[in-house]
Amino acid sequence: MRLPSFPTIIRTFYTLAANTTTRALPQSRHSISPFTRAIVLKSMPTIPFLGSLFSSSSSQKDKMSYPVQKSDDEWQAVLNPEQFRILREKGTEAPYAGVYDKHMPSEGVYNCAACAAPLYKATHKFKSGCGWPAYFDSIPGAVTRHTDSTFGMSRTEIVCSNCGGHLGHVFKGEGYPTPKDERHCVNSVSLTFQNEEPAKGESKV
């Protein structure tokens, strides 16, 4: 009997536990390499079926003040339910399902989906195979890092410096051939893309 591919198994667990409508993943005739499988598993802890065990710590983030301040009700008025779950409740989208996972433009800027602050340039993005958009660097000052020590692990959460919206996590020392040996593992839902760099100081309030 032929076993399902690794992405299919991941997607099946995600769908059953999150009790959401199934979205098809790109199917591959080839199995994922052990390296890629390890990267996916390391990046997975905050997807819903493990959320109660691996959710990001919020205490440090909640004590910080960001330029854009809104109540939960105000955020819910401008974000759709999935954006609110990820950006404000620090959830994680399913691997290989995000619109920007395989999006590889030659120029442009990825902005925060909550406040429109520019976060990453297209030239920062690289193909990691992890199932989420990956960037080796960010626009200076655009991303704030917090230590996330939940479930006995030490990870680094990344949030938008303008509004505090959850982006994902950053991992170091994985051996990718990039200018910096870092991988910003970011949810597509946390981002929007524009072909031209916005004017300095432009944001959605």
Disulfide bonds with the S-S distance in Angstrom:
none
